[in-house]
Amino acid sequence: MSHPLVTAPIGRSLLRLAGPTTAVMGMQVVVAVAEAWFVARLGVDSLAGIALVIPFVTLMMNMANGGMGGGVASALARALGAGRLDDARALVLHALLLGLGCSLVFTLFAWIALPTAFRWLGGSGAVLQQALAFSTVWFGGAAVVWLNAFLSALLRGGGDAATPSRIGFVLSVIYIPLLGVLTLGLGDWRGLGLVGSAIAPLITGGVGVALLGRAIAIGRAGFWRTLAGVPLQPRLFAEILRVGAMGSVSTVTATFTAMLVTGLVGRFGTAALAGYSIGMRLEFMLAPLAFGIGTGATTLVGIAAGADAWQRAVKVAWTGGLIAFAAMGAIGWAVALLPATWSSLFASDPAVVAASVACIVHVAPFYCLFGLGLTLNFASQGAGRMAVPVAASVARLVVAAAGGWFAAEKLGLGLDGVFMAVAASLAIYGLLIAGALLFFPWKSRRR
């Protein structure tokens, strides 16, 4: 029997799946603004310190929610689209075990390798201490992040985007004041500084794991799940990893890009690094919008792919991609027209504001293409066709890092040259993925 989402209207189905996730991702924009504001109150050292950590935090968050999480949602959606209910039930256990394994890898990596990485990126003195204080605690709770991401992915892959979105929205509302109190204190208590900003998300994340686990246990993913008597099957791990590993390569490449660019910016001093942190906050705030739209596309495309309805899968991808193009483009251009206003929300130091303005003016106009490419990347996860997104991520790395170094050092463009290269890398990323789907649309591999 065909899954209902194989024949349902695309626009309405995408709205139902992407709407709740996009709404909670919009709330994450508010959360990101609050996080930046609270950290800015701690001073320039804290801003620069968090700039060192952000690439690694982004790596794990994007891998958990987007790369590997997309593999989880895609595997479940394809199983349901093909009518393989036994596999769908078994995927719950396999996903949870995989999530715990990934979290252990990240915790060990953070505790062993990040001190050296921070120094390589230019961290020293108080800036390095701030970065280490945050990363030690936050990555110590990595299991909370991974389980939260995979449980949400299972629900979305089963066609229920509303439940994880409701939980995420409520917890985000609670998170903001909790973050403020733990970071800056309350009354005579001075708070925990950056350590407090690392503890707050782990508290709300733990509550999220409990609520999401209960939702799956009562059948919100479209089937009753049980962990009892489910044998471990290598092919189901492979079903997740076939897409998740490729998606994670894209995530690692994107994070490596951010690390290299951060290293380039760090050569221009602490003020430049702090300004870059503020400027690039806009990207971290907008990317969740593409994530919200893209995860809806992952489910719809995955179910269509499982049912061998490839023409429908391509239509879903373009619908989601163009919506993200318009939404992220509108916000990016709006901020690009008022860069000083945006930057002054988070800093008053003239050198920091100047660096932030330079970043925004060069980069923000190209967020439309970045949103298009990122959403099509998620749609590609649903289709199980990840070669082009991975290639586009590598191209983005080369243009941003090598191009930034060449523009700054060989052409003498300085910090502006680095930001020009970042802008070009976003444009190339989006155009490569969109161009490939336009000229070589997905087709069935069945004979």
C-alpha positions in Angstrom: 0.0 0.0 0.0 1.4 3.4 -1.0 2.4 5.9 1.7 -0.1 8.9 1.9 2.8 11.3 1.4 3.6 9.8 -2.0 0.4 11.3 -3.5 -0.4 14.3 -1.2 0.0 17.8 -2.7 3.6 18.9 -2.5 3.1 22.4 -1.3 0.7 21.4 1.5 2.8 18.5 2.5 6.0 20.5 2.6 4.3 23.2 4.6 3.0 20.6 7.1 6.4 18.9 7.5 8.7 22.0 7.1 6.4 24.6 8.7 6.8 23.4 12.4 10.5 22.8 12.1 11.0 26.1 10.3 9.0 27.9 13.1 11.2 26.4 15.8 14.3 27.2 13.7 13.0 30.8 13.6 12.9 30.6 17.4 16.5 29.5 17.2 17.4 32.7 15.5 16.1 34.5 18.6 18.1 32.1 20.8 21.2 32.8 18.7 20.7 36.6 19.2 20.3 36.1 22.9 23.4 33.9 23.1 25.5 36.5 21.2 24.1 39.3 23.4 24.9 37.4 26.7 28.4 36.5 25.6 29.0 40.0 24.4 28.3 41.3 27.9 31.2 39.2 29.2 33.7 41.2 27.1 35.9 41.0 24.0 37.9 38.0 25.4 34.8 35.9 25.7 33.6 37.0 22.2 36.9 36.0 20.7 37.0 32.8 22.8 33.6 31.7 21.6 34.7 32.4 18.0 37.3 29.7 18.4 34.8 27.2 19.6 31.9 28.0 17.2 33.3 26.0 14.2 33.6 22.9 16.4 30.2 23.4 18.0 28.7 24.0 14.5 30.4 20.8 13.3 28.8 18.6 15.9 25.4 20.3 15.8 25.3 20.1 12.0 26.5 16.6 11.9 24.1 15.4 14.5 21.1 17.2 13.2 21.9 17.5 9.5 24.6 15.0 8.4 23.9 11.9 10.4 20.5 13.1 11.5 19.6 13.4 7.9 20.8 9.9 7.3 18.5 8.7 10.1 15.4 10.6 8.8 16.2 9.5 5.2 16.6 5.8 6.2 13.3 5.8 8.0 11.4 7.7 5.3 12.6 5.4 2.6 11.7 2.3 4.7 8.2 3.7 5.2 7.8 4.7 1.6 8.7 1.2 0.5 6.4 -0.3 3.2 9.2 -2.0 5.2 7.6 -1.5 8.7 9.8 -4.1 10.4 12.9 -2.2 9.3 11.4 1.1 10.4 10.9 -0.3 13.9 14.4 -1.7 14.1 15.9 1.6 12.9 15.1 3.2 16.2 17.5 1.0 18.2 20.2 1.2 15.5 19.9 5.0 15.4 20.2 5.4 19.2 23.3 3.2 19.4 24.9 5.0 16.5 24.1 8.4 18.3 25.8 7.2 21.5 28.9 6.1 19.6 29.2 9.4 17.7 28.8 11.4 21.0 31.7 9.4 22.6 33.9 10.2 19.6 33.2 13.9 19.9 33.7 14.1 23.6 37.1 12.4 23.4 38.1 14.6 20.4 37.2 17.7 22.3 39.0 16.9 25.5 42.2 15.6 23.7 42.5 17.7 20.5 40.7 21.0 20.9 43.3 22.7 23.2 45.9 22.3 20.4 43.4 23.3 17.7 42.5 26.5 19.6 46.1 27.5 19.8 46.5 26.8 16.1 43.6 29.1 15.4 45.4 31.9 17.3 44.0 31.4 20.8 46.2 32.4 23.7 46.0 33.8 27.2 42.5 34.8 28.4 40.9 34.0 25.0 42.2 30.4 25.1 41.0 30.0 28.7 37.5 31.1 27.8 37.4 28.8 24.8 38.6 25.8 26.9 36.1 26.6 29.7 33.2 26.4 27.3 34.3 23.5 25.2 35.2 21.1 28.1 31.7 21.3 29.5 29.6 21.5 26.3 31.3 18.6 24.6 31.2 16.6 27.9 27.4 16.5 27.4 27.6 15.5 23.7 25.4 12.5 24.3 22.5 14.8 25.0 23.0 16.6 21.7 23.2 13.5 19.6 20.2 11.7 21.2 18.1 14.8 20.9 19.0 15.1 17.2 18.4 11.4 16.3 15.1 11.2 18.2 13.9 14.3 16.4 15.1 12.9 13.1 13.2 9.7 13.7 10.0 11.6 14.3 10.5 13.8 11.2 11.3 10.8 9.1 8.1 9.2 10.2 6.2 12.3 9.0 5.7 13.9 12.4 7.5 17.3 12.4 5.0 18.9 14.8 6.0 17.0 18.0 9.7 17.7 18.0 9.0 21.3 17.0 6.6 21.8 19.8 9.0 20.4 22.3 11.9 22.4 20.8 9.9 25.7 20.8 8.9 25.4 24.5 12.4 24.4 25.6 13.8 27.3 23.6 11.5 29.7 25.5 12.8 28.3 28.8 16.4 28.2 27.6 16.8 31.9 27.0 16.2 33.1 30.7 18.1 30.0 32.0 21.0 30.9 29.7 21.0 34.5 31.0 21.0 33.5 34.6 23.7 30.9 34.3 25.9 33.2 32.2 25.5 36.6 33.8 24.0 35.7 37.2 21.1 37.1 39.1 21.1 39.6 41.9 24.3 39.2 43.9 25.3 36.0 42.1 27.6 36.8 39.2 26.9 33.7 37.2 29.3 31.2 35.6 30.3 33.1 32.5 30.9 31.0 29.4 30.7 27.8 31.5 27.1 28.8 32.3 26.3 29.2 28.6 27.6 25.7 28.1 25.5 24.2 30.9 22.2 25.7 29.9 21.7 23.9 26.6 22.6 20.6 28.2 19.9 21.0 30.9 17.2 21.8 28.3 18.6 19.2 26.0 18.2 16.5 28.6 14.6 17.3 29.1 14.2 17.2 25.3 15.6 13.6 25.2 13.1 12.4 27.7 10.1 14.0 25.9 11.1 12.9 22.5 11.8 9.4 23.6 8.3 9.2 25.1 6.8 10.5 21.9 8.4 7.7 19.9 7.4 5.1 22.5 3.7 6.0 22.1 3.8 5.8 18.2 4.3 9.4 17.1 6.7 8.2 14.4 3.9 6.4 12.6 4.5 2.9 14.2 4.8 1.3 17.6 8.4 0.8 18.4 9.9 -1.8 20.7 13.6 -2.3 21.6 13.0 -5.8 22.9 14.0 -8.7 20.7 15.4 -6.5 17.9 18.5 -8.0 16.5 21.4 -5.7 15.4 21.6 -5.8 11.6 24.7 -4.4 9.8 22.5 -3.5 6.8 20.4 -1.1 8.9 23.5 0.7 10.2 24.6 0.8 6.6 21.3 2.3 5.6 21.8 5.2 7.9 25.5 5.6 7.2 25.2 5.5 3.4 23.6 8.9 3.5 24.7 10.1 7.0 28.4 9.5 6.4 28.3 11.4 3.1 26.3 14.2 4.7 28.8 14.3 7.5 31.7 14.7 5.0 29.9 17.8 3.8 29.5 19.0 7.4 33.2 18.3 8.2 34.2 20.1 5.1 32.1 23.1 6.0 33.5 23.2 9.5 37.0 22.8 8.2 36.3 25.8 6.0 35.1 27.8 9.0 38.2 26.8 10.9 40.6 27.9 8.2 38.7 31.2 7.6 38.8 31.8 11.4 42.5 31.2 11.3 42.9 33.7 8.5 40.8 36.3 10.4 42.7 35.6 13.6 45.9 36.9 12.0 44.4 40.4 12.0 44.0 40.5 15.8 41.5 40.0 18.5 39.2 42.8 17.4 38.9 41.3 13.9 38.2 37.8 15.4 35.5 39.3 17.7 34.0 41.2 14.8 34.0 38.1 12.6 32.2 36.2 15.4 29.4 38.8 15.3 29.2 39.0 11.5 29.1 35.2 11.0 26.4 34.9 13.7 24.0 35.9 11.0 24.9 32.8 9.0 24.5 30.6 12.1 21.1 32.3 12.6 19.9 31.8 9.0 21.2 28.3 8.5 18.5 26.9 10.8 15.8 28.3 8.4 17.3 26.2 5.6 17.5 23.3 8.0 13.8 23.6 8.8 12.7 23.7 5.2 15.3 21.1 4.2 14.3 18.5 6.8 10.8 18.6 5.5 12.2 18.0 2.0 14.3 15.1 3.3 11.2 13.3 4.5 9.1 14.0 1.4 11.9 13.2 -1.0 12.8 10.0 1.0 9.3 8.7 0.9 9.0 9.5 -2.8 12.4 7.8 -3.5 11.3 4.7 -1.5 8.2 4.5 -3.7 10.3 5.1 -6.9 8.5 8.4 -7.6 11.6 10.3 -8.7 9.8 13.1 -10.7 7.9 14.0 -7.5 11.2 13.9 -5.5 12.8 16.5 -7.9 9.7 18.8 -7.7 9.9 18.7 -3.8 13.6 19.6 -3.9 13.1 22.6 -6.1 10.0 23.8 -4.1 12.0 23.7 -0.9 15.1 25.2 -2.4 13.4 28.2 -3.9 11.6 29.0 -0.7 14.9 29.0 1.2 16.5 31.1 -1.5 13.8 33.8 -1.1 13.6 33.7 2.7 17.3 33.8 3.4 18.0 36.2 0.6 15.4 38.7 2.1 17.0 38.6 5.5 20.6 38.7 4.2 20.0 41.7 2.1 18.1 43.5 4.9 21.0 43.1 7.3 23.5 44.0 4.5 21.8 47.3 4.1 22.1 48.1 7.8 25.4 46.4 8.9 26.4 48.9 11.5 23.0 48.7 13.2 23.3 44.9 13.4 26.9 45.0 14.6 26.2 47.6 17.3 23.6 45.3 18.9 26.5 43.1 20.1 29.5 45.4 20.4 30.6 49.0 21.0 34.3 48.8 20.4 34.9 50.6 17.0 37.4 48.1 15.7 35.1 45.2 16.5 32.1 46.9 14.8 34.2 47.8 11.8 35.3 44.2 11.3 31.7 42.9 11.7 30.4 45.5 9.2 33.0 44.4 6.6 32.0 40.8 7.0 28.3 41.5 6.7 28.6 43.8 3.7 30.6 41.3 1.7 29.0 38.0 2.7 25.3 38.6 3.6 24.0 39.3 0.0 25.0 35.7 -1.0 23.0 34.0 1.7 20.2 33.4 -0.8 22.4 31.0 -2.8 23.7 29.4 0.4 20.1 28.8 1.4 19.3 27.3 -1.9 22.3 25.0 -1.8 21.8 23.9 1.8 18.1 23.0 1.3 18.9 21.0 -1.9 21.6 19.3 0.2 19.0 18.1 2.6 16.7 17.0 -0.3 19.7 15.0 -1.7 19.9 13.2 1.6 16.3 12.0 1.2 17.1 10.9 -2.3 20.3 9.1 -1.2 22.3 11.1 -3.8 25.1 12.9 -1.9 28.0 13.0 -4.4 27.2 16.5 -5.7 26.7 18.2 -2.3 30.0 16.7 -1.1 31.8 18.0 -4.2 30.2 21.4 -3.7 31.4 21.5 -0.1 34.9 20.8 -1.2 34.7 23.6 -3.8 33.5 25.9 -1.1 36.4 25.0 1.1 39.0 25.6 -1.6 37.5 29.0 -2.6 37.0 30.3 0.9 40.3 29.1 2.4 42.8 29.2 -0.5 41.0 32.2 -2.1 40.9 34.0 1.2 44.6 33.5 1.7 45.5 34.5 -1.8 43.3 37.7 -1.7 44.7 38.8 1.7 48.3 37.9 1.2 49.0 38.0 -2.5 46.6 40.7 -3.7 47.0 42.8 -0.6 43.2 43.1 0.1 43.6 42.3 3.8 40.6 41.3 5.8 38.2 42.5 3.1 39.9 39.9 0.8 39.1 37.1 3.2 35.4 38.1 3.3 35.2 38.4 -0.5 36.5 34.8 -0.8 33.9 33.7 1.8 31.1 35.3 -0.2 32.3 33.7 -3.5 32.4 30.3 -1.8 28.8 30.6 -0.7 27.8 31.5 -4.3 29.7 28.6 -5.8 28.3 26.1 -3.3 24.7 27.0 -4.1 25.2 27.2 -7.9 26.9 23.9 -8.1 24.2 21.9 -6.3 21.4 23.7 -8.1 23.0 23.4 -11.5 23.6 19.7 -11.1 20.0 19.1 -10.2 18.8 21.3 -13.0 20.8 19.6 -15.8 20.9 16.1 -14.3 17.7 15.5 -12.3 17.5 12.4 -10.2 16.2 9.2 -11.9 15.5 5.7 -10.8 18.3 3.2 -10.6 16.0 0.3 -10.7 15.8 -1.9 -13.8 
